[in-house]
Structure formats: C-alpha cells, structure tokens
Amino acid sequence: MTSIPLPMLSALLCLAVAVLMLRLDLGRPAAGRFFAALFAVFAVEAVLVGLRFGYGFDRLIGLQGMLPLFVGPLMYLGFLSLALEGPALRRAMLGHLGAAVAVNVVVVLPLVSLTAKDGAIMGSYLVYLVLMILLWRRGPDHLIHARLDIAPHVTRWMVSAAGLLAVIMLMDTAIALSFAVGQGTQAAVMISYGSVVLIGVLLITLVSLPGLMAARPVATARPPEPAPEDDSAAVVQDARVLLTRTQLYLDPDLSVQRLARRMQLPERKLSVAINQVEGINVSQFVNGFRLAHAADLLRGTDDSVARIMAQSGFLTRSNFYREFTRVYGMSPAQYRTSDTDWD
C-alpha cells in the first residue's frame, strides 16, 4: 500500500460519479438518486477500507460491515425505478431498504458470529444478482419510465451492473476467507488489486457519463417554462397523426429523438407536451398505439399471440402481456375470444 492508499483514490472517483448521477436524466429523477446513493456508499466503504488497511485505523469496522448490505438494494432500485409506478416504487423502496436495515440490526448483535455476518452479506449480493438478471430478462419495454432513446441501453447497463455485483461478491468472499484461514494476511494485497480494477471502471464511467448528459442538455439545466396548453395539445395531435399515418410505432427501436426529428420539434418540447396533455411519458404514449394495433390483429387475424406481439413493436412477451392486461383488463388470448366491443 502507498502512503495514499488506492481505496482513497477510489473514494474520490466514486464521489465524482455520485455527483454526475444526480445530474443524469434517465427519465425519472429517482433513478439518478438511487445510483448516486449507491456510489456514495461505495465512497464511504472505500474510505473506511483505506483507513483500516492503509493507516491501521479500525474503530469504524462496524460501519464498514454494515454498508455492503445496502449495495444490492440501491443498485436494484435504481433500475427498478424505471419500471414501476410511484406507489409500487415506494413500496419496493421501503421493502428492500427496510430489509437491509433489519438484517444490519440483527448482524450487529454480539451473539452473531463473524461468519454469519459475512454470510448475510454474500447472501444479499446473491439475491440481488438474481433479481437484476430477472429484471434484465423483462427487456427494455418493461422500463416504462426510461427515456425512450436510452431504454435499450439501460438493459445493457443492467448486465454490466450485475457483473460488477458478481465481482464484488467474489472479492468480498475471498477477503472473508483470507481472514478466516489466515488472519487476513492476503487481504491488503487483494484490496489493492481490486482497487486498481475499480479505479479503471470508475474512470471509464466518468468519461462516459458526460456524453449521456450532453445528449439531453436541457435535462441538466433549469427546466424550461411549460408550453401553453393549446400549443401542447397541437403537438400531441400532430404526433398522433404522424404515428397513425406512418406507423412508426411498429419499429421496436423507435426513439424519442427520431420521433421529434420527424416532427421537426425539439425533443424536450415533445416530451413536455405529451406529459402535459396525456399525463404519461413518450414511451407509454407510443405503447398505446402498439396495443391498439395488437388488438386489431387479435380480432382480425389468426396469427399467434407471439407473432402479433412482434408485429406490434414490442420486444418482450412480459411487457406486452402486462401492458395489454393493464389497458384491456384481460390477456391477449382472452381478448381474442371475448365478446367485448372496444370501439
């Protein structure tokens, strides 16, 4: 270890990423806040590790052992916030963060062994690794609150985040085993190598994030004045006419930027207008056309539900069924055989 331990440099980079996350527009402010909190936890952890292994200061070892239980929940909630409505997200936040607090209360009890505490942390990593994979499998269509242009990218970020969680789990397991069998003689070396890898990941993240923010400069600046209601209504009507005439909504890769470009409007103006008039985001607005198209095919053709889903612009079965059931109150198969008149 050097006079300035590598974990301290990791902590500074984590803080920088946390600040950028607060400014990043993913489509919902809560997502940026969860990710900012996650990197803030990483920063505090890195400082405590640096103090312990770099300067021999271990009076805060209890706090160091509590923070890892918040890593999985914050990472998962950051992505989940792009998929859930407000009340459901609040329940999820209380459930996941409340569970982390409860486990921390239990593991700090004197009767709980160090092995049990390490096991709780490893178990938390494993649970949230599985939850991240399950969320990823639902596809970008499930991220109804994500910006339409970045939803496909978010699913790839989930894979990277799950990989990072797996690396952290393996690293913490190796360090715990080092203490169990050799009083941690190799822990400092493993932490140094792990810090080098983490610093590389953080530097890549710091280089990438400004480009994402530059794609939506208005989102990080002072919010513009709302457009007049009559102007917003006209914008939404023009969007309806364009989507109906061109059937752009059948393209699963349709982005809000592409739609705004076709309408010769600023992307922000289109988003604000749809939100003001319809009370939904652009992704949900486009999905409405896709669902109507799917409903017509279900009644007018003998194609399979899976084929109709693909023909209507949906990427994943789970999102198609969930959205269809939410709007029509029944599954696509039930809709096909029902006598309900939706006209």
C-alpha positions in Angstrom: 0.0 0.0 0.0 1.2 3.5 -0.8 1.2 6.5 1.6 -2.1 7.4 0.0 -4.0 4.1 -0.2 -5.6 3.2 -3.5 -9.1 2.9 -1.8 -8.8 6.6 -1.1 -8.5 7.4 -4.8 -11.4 5.1 -5.4 -13.4 7.0 -2.9 -12.8 10.3 -4.7 -13.8 8.8 -8.0 -16.9 7.3 -6.5 -17.9 10.7 -5.2 -17.4 12.3 -8.6 -19.6 9.6 -10.2 -22.3 10.1 -7.5 -22.4 13.8 -8.3 -22.8 13.1 -12.0 -25.5 10.6 -11.3 -27.6 13.3 -9.6 -27.4 15.3 -12.8 -28.1 12.4 -15.2 -31.5 12.3 -16.8 -32.6 8.7 -17.2 -36.2 9.5 -17.5 -37.0 9.6 -13.8 -35.1 11.5 -11.0 -35.4 8.7 -8.5 -33.1 6.5 -10.7 -30.3 9.0 -10.5 -30.8 9.4 -6.8 -30.6 5.7 -6.1 -27.4 5.4 -8.2 -25.9 8.5 -6.6 -26.6 6.9 -3.2 -25.0 3.7 -4.4 -21.8 5.4 -5.4 -21.8 7.4 -2.1 -21.9 4.1 -0.2 -19.0 2.8 -2.4 -17.1 6.0 -1.5 -17.7 5.7 2.3 -16.7 2.0 2.1 -13.5 2.8 0.2 -12.6 5.5 2.8 -13.1 3.0 5.7 -11.1 0.3 3.9 -8.3 2.8 3.2 -8.2 3.9 6.9 -8.2 0.3 8.1 -5.6 -1.2 5.8 -3.6 1.9 5.0 -3.4 3.6 8.4 -4.4 0.9 10.8 -7.5 2.8 11.9 -10.2 0.2 12.6 -12.5 1.9 15.0 -15.2 2.1 12.3 -15.0 -1.5 11.3 -18.6 -2.0 12.4 -19.9 0.6 10.0 -17.7 -0.9 7.3 -19.5 -4.2 7.8 -23.0 -2.6 7.6 -22.6 -0.7 4.3 -22.4 -3.7 1.9 -25.9 -4.8 2.7 -27.1 -1.6 1.0 -25.2 -2.1 -2.2 -27.6 -4.6 -3.8 -30.8 -2.8 -2.8 -29.7 0.6 -4.1 -28.4 -0.9 -7.4 -31.6 -2.8 -8.0 -33.9 0.0 -7.0 -32.0 2.3 -9.4 -33.1 0.2 -12.4 -36.4 -0.8 -10.9 -37.4 2.8 -10.5 -37.6 3.0 -14.3 -40.2 0.2 -14.4 -42.6 0.8 -11.5 -45.3 3.4 -10.9 -44.9 5.8 -7.9 -46.8 3.8 -5.2 -45.3 0.5 -6.3 -41.8 2.0 -6.3 -42.3 3.5 -2.8 -43.4 0.0 -1.5 -40.4 -1.6 -3.1 -38.1 1.1 -1.6 -39.4 0.5 1.8 -39.3 -3.2 1.4 -35.7 -3.5 0.1 -34.1 -0.8 2.2 -36.1 -1.8 5.2 -34.9 -5.4 4.9 -31.3 -4.2 4.6 -31.7 -2.2 7.8 -33.3 -5.1 9.6 -30.5 -7.5 8.6 -28.0 -5.0 9.8 -29.7 -4.7 13.2 -29.5 -8.5 13.5 -25.9 -9.0 12.5 -24.6 -6.3 14.9 -25.8 -8.3 17.8 -23.0 -9.7 20.0 -24.2 -13.3 19.7 -24.0 -13.3 15.9 -20.7 -14.7 14.7 -18.4 -13.1 12.1 -19.1 -16.0 9.8 -22.8 -15.3 9.9 -22.3 -11.6 9.2 -20.2 -12.4 6.2 -22.8 -15.0 5.1 -25.5 -12.3 5.3 -23.5 -10.0 3.0 -22.8 -12.8 0.5 -26.5 -13.8 0.6 -27.5 -10.2 -0.1 -25.2 -10.0 -3.1 -26.5 -13.3 -4.5 -30.2 -12.3 -4.0 -29.8 -9.0 -5.8 -27.7 -10.6 -8.5 -30.6 -12.9 -9.3 -33.1 -10.0 -9.1 -31.0 -7.9 -11.5 -30.9 -10.8 -14.0 -34.7 -11.3 -13.7 -35.3 -7.6 -14.3 -33.0 -7.6 -17.3 -34.8 -10.5 -18.8 -38.0 -8.5 -19.0 -36.4 -6.3 -21.7 -36.4 -2.6 -22.4 -40.2 -2.4 -22.9 -40.6 -3.0 -19.2 -38.8 0.2 -18.4 -41.8 2.4 -19.0 -40.3 5.4 -17.2 -36.9 5.3 -19.0 -36.2 7.8 -21.7 -37.4 6.2 -25.0 -34.0 6.7 -26.6 -31.9 5.1 -23.8 -34.2 2.2 -22.7 -32.4 -0.4 -24.8 -29.1 0.8 -23.4 -30.3 0.5 -19.8 -30.8 -3.2 -20.2 -27.2 -3.5 -21.2 -26.2 -1.4 -18.2 -28.1 -3.9 -16.1 -25.8 -6.7 -17.4 -22.7 -4.6 -16.5 -24.1 -3.8 -13.1 -24.9 -7.5 -12.4 -21.3 -8.3 -13.5 -20.0 -5.7 -11.1 -22.1 -7.1 -8.3 -20.7 -10.6 -9.0 -17.1 -9.3 -8.9 -17.8 -7.5 -5.6 -19.3 -10.7 -4.2 -16.3 -12.8 -5.2 -13.8 -10.2 -3.9 -15.6 -9.9 -0.5 -15.8 -13.7 -0.3 -12.0 -14.0 -1.0 -11.2 -11.4 1.7 -13.5 -13.1 4.2 -11.9 -16.4 3.6 -8.5 -14.8 4.0 -9.4 -13.6 7.4 -11.0 -17.0 8.3 -7.9 -19.1 7.4 -5.0 -16.7 7.7 -5.9 -13.7 9.8 -6.3 -11.6 6.6 -2.6 -11.7 5.6 -3.6 -11.5 1.9 -6.5 -9.1 2.3 -4.5 -6.0 1.8 -3.0 -7.3 -1.5 -6.4 -8.4 -2.8 -7.9 -5.0 -1.8 -5.0 -3.2 -3.7 -5.7 -5.3 -6.9 -9.4 -4.8 -6.5 -9.0 -1.1 -6.1 -7.0 -0.9 -9.4 -9.8 -2.7 -11.2 -12.4 -0.4 -9.6 -10.5 2.7 -10.5 -10.4 1.6 -14.1 -14.2 1.0 -14.1 -14.8 4.4 -12.5 -12.6 6.2 -14.9 -14.5 4.7 -17.8 -17.8 5.7 -16.2 -16.6 9.2 -15.6 -15.6 9.5 -19.3 -19.0 8.1 -20.5 -21.4 10.0 -18.3 -20.8 13.5 -19.7 -21.6 12.2 -23.2 -25.0 10.9 -21.9 -25.8 14.2 -20.3 -24.8 16.1 -23.4 -27.4 14.1 -25.3 -30.0 15.8 -23.1 -28.6 19.2 -22.2 -32.0 20.6 -21.2 -32.5 17.9 -18.6 -29.5 19.1 -16.6 -30.3 22.8 -16.9 -33.1 24.8 -15.4 -36.4 23.3 -16.6 -38.0 25.3 -19.4 -41.2 27.1 -19.0 -44.2 24.8 -19.7 -45.6 25.2 -23.1 -49.1 26.7 -23.4 -51.8 24.1 -23.1 -53.2 24.8 -26.6 -49.7 24.5 -28.1 -49.1 21.2 -26.2 -52.4 19.9 -27.5 -51.5 20.7 -31.0 -48.1 19.0 -30.6 -49.8 15.8 -29.3 -52.3 15.9 -32.1 -49.6 16.2 -34.7 -47.8 13.3 -33.0 -50.9 11.2 -33.2 -51.4 12.0 -36.9 -47.8 11.2 -37.7 -47.8 7.9 -35.8 -51.1 6.8 -37.4 -50.1 7.8 -40.9 -46.5 6.3 -40.8 -47.0 3.5 -38.3 -43.6 4.4 -36.8 -44.7 2.8 -33.6 -44.3 -0.6 -35.2 -40.5 -0.1 -35.1 -39.3 -1.5 -31.8 -36.2 0.8 -32.0 -38.2 4.0 -32.3 -36.6 6.7 -30.1 -38.0 9.9 -28.9 -35.2 11.7 -30.8 -36.3 10.1 -34.0 -39.9 10.9 -33.4 -39.1 14.5 -32.5 -36.9 14.8 -35.6 -39.7 13.6 -37.9 -42.0 16.3 -36.3 -39.3 18.9 -36.6 -39.6 19.7 -32.9 -37.1 19.8 -30.0 -37.1 16.5 -28.2 -37.9 18.3 -24.9 -40.9 20.1 -26.3 -42.4 16.8 -27.5 -41.9 15.2 -24.1 -43.3 18.1 -22.2 -46.4 18.3 -24.4 -47.2 14.6 -24.1 -46.7 14.7 -20.4 -48.9 17.8 -20.0 -51.8 16.6 -22.2 -51.8 12.9 -21.6 -50.1 12.6 -18.2 -47.7 9.9 -19.5 -44.2 9.8 -21.0 -43.4 9.3 -24.6 -42.7 5.6 -24.2 -46.2 5.0 -22.8 -47.7 7.2 -25.5 -46.1 5.1 -28.2 -47.1 1.8 -26.5 -50.7 2.9 -26.7 -50.6 2.8 -30.5 -48.8 -0.6 -30.3 -51.5 -2.0 -28.1 -54.3 -0.8 -30.4 -52.5 -2.3 -33.4 -52.2 -5.6 -31.5 -55.8 -5.6 -30.5 -56.8 -5.2 -34.2 -54.6 -8.1 -35.2 -56.0 -10.3 -32.4 -59.6 -9.7 -33.7 -58.8 -9.7 -37.4 -56.2 -12.4 -37.9 -55.4 -15.9 -36.8 -51.7 -15.1 -36.2 -50.3 -16.4 -32.9 -50.0 -14.0 -30.0 -46.2 -14.2 -30.1 -46.3 -13.1 -33.8 -48.7 -10.3 -33.1 -46.6 -9.1 -30.3 -43.6 -8.9 -32.6 -45.6 -7.3 -35.4 -46.8 -4.6 -33.0 -43.4 -3.3 -32.0 -43.0 -5.0 -28.6 -39.7 -6.6 -27.8 -40.6 -8.8 -24.8 -43.5 -11.0 -24.0 -43.7 -10.0 -20.4 -44.1 -6.3 -21.1 -46.7 -7.0 -23.9 -48.9 -9.1 -21.6 -48.5 -6.7 -18.7 -49.4 -3.6 -20.7 -52.2 -5.3 -22.6 -53.8 -6.6 -19.5 -53.5 -3.2 -17.8 -55.3 -1.4 -20.7 -57.8 -4.1 -21.7 -58.4 -5.8 -18.4 -57.7 -9.3 -19.9 -54.9 -11.2 -21.5 -54.4 -11.1 -25.3 -55.8 -14.6 -25.7 -58.9 -13.7 -23.6 -59.4 -10.6 -25.6 -59.4 -12.6 -28.9 -62.3 -14.8 -27.7 -64.2 -12.2 -25.8 -67.4 -10.5 -27.0 -66.5 -7.1 -25.6 -66.8 -4.2 -28.0 -63.9 -1.8 -27.5 -64.8 0.6 -30.3 
